[in-house]
Amino acid sequence: MGRTIRVLHIADLHCGLDQYGHNPVRRRDSTEAFRWLGLTAVDTQCSYVIISGDLFDTRAIDPLTLHEVVHVLTFLRDDGMTVLAIKGNHELAHRSYEGISWLNYLEKQDLITLLDDPIYGEIFEDENLRVVGLPWVGSQTKQALSSIRQELADITAVRGSTPYTILMLHAGLEGMLNDHSGNVAMSDLEPLYPYVNCVAMGHVHKDYEVKDWIYNPGSPETCSVEETQWPDRGAYLIDINPETHEHTAQLIGRDIPRRPFMVETAHVSACQTPEQLYTSLGTTLRKVSEHLPHTEPPVFHLSLIGELKFAHADLNVATIRESFESSGLFTAVVVNDKTTARNQGITTIGDEVPRQQLDIEVYNQLFQQDVRSEAQCERYSALTQSLKNRVLQGASTEEMLTEIRAFNAAQPKGE
């Protein structure tokens, strides 16, 4: 390629990511990914680092996160690198802050060059390349791209030859994720093709590239379990020939030492009681412990699926989560309850049914949802109705306890 310049393209670092009850380990994971990428930029002799939005996870970051990010940006600056950034949707300044975000602060410290014009895009240019940066503008992205195209066309008309040009954009490209609509289409970007050599995108956490022209690195650190299906995401190394305007791009995300995630599914249908379920999950924990990754303690996602044979109120998700957390094997534990009830809601009952009969029918259907009370649902329903009547009649607590004791004493054996 002849003389080349190297650019590290990253986005969606979400430094200071606050997850799983303010888990401090997860907060550090995001800044550790940034530190690794910074060292990679130094080791691979990059001249530029471009951050296409969401360096921070929130506009109100904590002091330790700021300190760690400043540390990385400082050694990049000291190595002679130029760091260019745009604002993502996570780090837009609050109105009460007069439009000033932490990225503005970093620029004032001479740590980054912030490209922040939301209407025409802001242009950085030196002897090697030109970079146009458009921050997150949501539904106004299409209009802003049209303005940028006109601006670049005007500049080209005046100057004739143009340097190699990168467009930094924080937006979602349509069609990249099945369950998410983008806010910019290929038809919005294609008019820029004569003026832009490379589109460096951010916002979508999945890596993708289109026509050797559009590049989206995805999130370096895993921000959600869904992202584990994209193991290559994280960063591009782009080598540019500023004379011929050719480039090559290499996705290097697989090398990032990110936090491992483990996903497990537990079927509940065979468990007749909560105690049986907790015992079964103890077996699951032992099996999982035999296949832990040989790196850092993982984030563990457990999904409970199947038909629940007992009342949903007796399924204590917090207890399950705490039992896995107490093992000390995981950075964080997430338990997702995807179980279904044995009877999906109450069957419609006719309008002319007397109130007491209606109550009994509702109680029957509720007790039939739990295998422990299903066979004796009529007895339980009769007791419930009787206790309700006693309350309405002003019976004492002792009187109701006496009835419950008598009910338990008459319970058929084996029930």
N, C-alpha and C positions, 0 to 999 in steps of 0.2 A: 504493500500500500504506500510505500514511501514514508515521508514524515507523518507521524501520527500523534494525536493527543488522546489521552484516555480520560473518560468520564465515568464516575460511579453514579448510577441512577437508582435512588431509593425513594420510598414513600411509605406512609401509613405505619410509622414506627410506634406510634401511640405510647411514647414515653410517659411513665407515671400511670400506666394502666391500673385501674382500681377494680379488682375482682374478688369474688369469694369472701366477702366480709372484710374488706380492706387488708387482704393478704399481702404482707410486705415482700414475700419472696416473688410473687407475681409482679409487683411493682418494679422490682429490680430486674426481672427478666427482660423487660422491654429496653431498659437503658443498657443492659449487658449486650443485647443484640446490636444496639447502636455503637457501643464501644468496639465490638468485634468488626463491624463494618468500617469504622474509622481506621482501625489498624490495617484492615485489608486495603483500604484506599492508599495508605502509606506504603504498604508492602508491594503493591502493584504499580506504584509510581503514578497515581492519578494526578491530573492537573486540576480537575474540577469534581466537586460533589454536588449533585442536584437533588433536592428534596422536594418531591412533588406533593406536598401537603401532609398534614397530620403528623408532624414531628412529635407533637404532644397529644395526649389523649383528651385533655380538657383545657379550657381557657384559664382555669384556676388551678395551677399545678402546685405541688408541694415543694418546699425548699430543697429537699434532698434530690429530687428529680432534676430541678434546675441546676444544682451543683454538678451533678453527674453529666448532664448534657453540655454544660459550659466546659467541663474538663475535656470532653471529646472534641468539641469545636475548637478549643484552644490548641490542642496538639495538631489538629488539621491546619489551622492558621499558621502555627509555627513551622510546619513542614512546607509552607508556601502554597497551600491549596486554596482555591477560591470555592466557597460554599454558597450556592444559590438556593433560595427557598421561596415557596409560596405558601399561603395560608390554606389549610383544609377546613372542612366544615366543623371539625372538633375544636378548633383553636381560634375561631373568630372572637374578637373582643366584645365584651359586654357593652351595651350602650352607655352605661354609667362610667365606663373607663375611657370615654372620649375617643373611641376607636383604636386605642393602644392595647396591643397584645404582648405576650412574652416574646414573640418573634420580633416585634419592634424593639424591645429591650436588647435582644441579642444583636440586632443590627447596630444599635447605638454603641455596643461594646466592640464593634468591628469584628464580630465573629461570623456573621453571615451577610450576604447581600439579599435583601428582601424585595421581591418583585411583586408589587401590591396594588397595581391599578386595576380595579374591577370592571372598567368600561372598555379600555383599549388595550389592556395588558401593558406591563412595564418591560422595557427593553434594557438588557445588559449587553454590552459589546466590547470586545478587546481585539487584539491582533489575531486571535485564533478563531473565535466564533462569536455568534450572536445568539442570545437566549431571550425569548419572549416568555414572560411568566403571567399566567392568569390565575388568580386565587379562586377559591370556591365562590361561585355566584349563583348556584342552584338553577332555577328556571330561566335565569338571564344568560346562561352559557351560550346558547345559540346566537343571540344577538351580539354578545361580546366577540364571538369568533368571527362574525361578519365584519365587525369593526376592525379587528386585528388584520383580517385579510386585506381590507382596503388600505390600512395604514402601511402594511408591508408592500403592497402594490405601488403606493405613492413613493415610498422610499426607493424602491427598485427603479421606478421611472426616472427619478432624479439622479441616482448614483450609478445606474447601469449594473455593474457587477455587485454581487452580494456575498457576504461570508457564509460559511456553513451555519445553518440556523436550526435551533431546537425550540420547540414550543412546549413549555411546561404547563400542564393542565390538571386540575383536580376535579374530576368528573367521572361519571359512569358511562361507559360505552354500551349502547344498546346491543343485546344479544349475547353478552358475555356470561351472564348468570341466568339460569332458567327461571328462578323465582324472584328476580329483581328487574325492574325496568330501569334503563339508563336515562340520563338527562341530556345525552348528546348522541347523535347518530353519525354513521359514516358519511352520509350526505351533507352533514354540517361541517365535517373536517376536510372533505375532498377538495373544496375550492381553495384550500390553503396549500395544496400540494406543490404548486409552482414556486412557492416562497419558503416552505418549511421542509427541511431535510429529515427531521426526526421529531415525532410527537412523544414526549416523556410524560406519561400519565400517572395518576394516583387516584385513590378513593376506593376502588374495588380491591378486595384483599386476595383475589385470585390472580395468578400471573397469566398474562396473555400477550401475544404480539400479532400484529396484522400487517401483512404485505411488506415485511421488513421496513416498516415506516412507523407504526404505532407500537409503543412498548409500555406495558404496565407490570411492574415487578411484583406486586402483591405485598402482603405484610411480612416483615422479617420474623417477628415473633408471633406465635399463634395466639390470636385474640379470642377465638371461639373454637369449639370442638369441630364445627363444620369445616374449618380451614385445614384440618389434618389431611383432607383428601387432595391437597395441593402441595406436595412435599418439595417441589422445586422452587417455590415462590421466594421472593425476598430481595433480590438486587440484580441489576444488570451492570456489567462492565462493557462500555461502548468505546471502541477504538475508531477514531475519526481521522480521515485524511483531509485537512482543511483546504488543500489545493484542488483535489478532484471531487470533493464533497461526497466521497464514499465512506461507508462505515460498516463495521461488523459489531454485533451485540451478542454477549454471552451471559446467560442466566446462571447465577452462582448461588442461588438461595439454598440449595440442598446442603451446602457446606456450613451454613450458619448453625451454631450449637444451641438450638432453641429447646425450650422446655418440652419434654415428651408428654404425650397424652395417651391414656388408655381408655378404651370404651368396652364395656361389658353389658350384656343383657341377661336379666334374670327372669325366668318364667315362674309366675306365682300360682298357676292353675292347680298344681298338685298339692298345694298347702291348704289344709282345712282350717287352720287357726293361725293367729299372729305368731304364736310360739314356734309352730312348724316353719313358718316363713323365715323367722330370724335364725333358726337352726340351719336352714338351707343356705341362707346368705353367709353364715359362718363358713360353710364349705366352699362357697364361691370365693370368699376372701383368701382362704388357704390356697386355692388353685391359682388365684391371681398373683399371690406373693411368690409363686414359683416361676413366674414369667415376667418379672419386673425388668425394665430396661437397665442396662449397665452404665447409665449416665447419671442424670439427676432424678430425684424422686418425681414421679409423674403427677399430672393432674388426672384424677380418676373420675370418669363419668359412668354411672350405673343407671340403666333404664329398667324399670319394673314393667313387665308386659304380661298380658293374659287376663283371664277372668278371675276376679277376686272372689273367693268363696266365703268371705266374712264381711262384716260391715266395714265400709270405707273409713268410718270414724276410728276404727281400731288399727288402721294402718298408720304407724307413726314414722313418717319419713325422717324426721329429725333424729329419732333414735337410731335408725339405720345409718344415716350419715355419720353420726357420732361414733358408732361402732367401727366404721372403717377409718375414720380420722384417728381414733385412739390407737390404731395399729402402728402409727408413726411411719407408715410406708409411703405416704402420699403428700404432695405439696398442698393439694386441695381435693375435696370430694364433692361431687355433684350427684344428687339422686333425682332422677326424673320419674315421676309417677305417671305411667301410661297405661295403667290397668283399666279394665272395664268392669262394671257391676254385673252381677248375675242377671238382674232384671233392669233394663234401661228405663228407669223412672216409673211413675205410677200410672197404671192403666186407667184410661178414661172411664168414669162411672156415671151412670145416668143421672139426669137432673132431678128426677122424682124420688130418688132413694132417700128414706128418712135419715136425719143427721147421725143418729147413733149407729145405724147400719153402715153409713158412709165411713164413719170413723173406724169401725171394725175392719172394713175392707181395706182401707189405707194401711192400718196396722198390719194386717195379714201380708200385704204385699211387701212392706218393709222388712218384716221378720223372715219372709221367704228369700230375701237377698243374702242371708247368712246361713250357711249350712248347719251352724250350731243351733239355730232356733227354727230352722225350716220345718222339721217334723212336728214340732210343738207350737207352730205359729198361732194356732187358734187359742191355745192356753195363754201364750204371752199377750196376745191381743186382748183377751178377756181381762187379764190382770191390768194392762195399760188403761183400758176403758174404765175399769173399776177405780183405779187410783185417780184418774181424771175426775170422775164423779165425786170422789171423796174430797178432793181439793176444792171443787166448786161448792160443796156442802160445808166447807169449813172444818174438815176433820183435822185432828192434831197429827203431828209428825209421828208420834208413838203409835197411833192407830194405823197409819199407813205402813210403818215398819212391821207391825204385827201381821198385817195381811201378807207382806212380802215374805216374812219368815214362814208363814203357813204355806205359801205357794212353793217355796223352796223345799220344805219338808215333804210335800206331796209330789215332788218331781219324780217321774218314773226313773227307775234305775237305768244307768247307761246313757242318760240324756244330759 
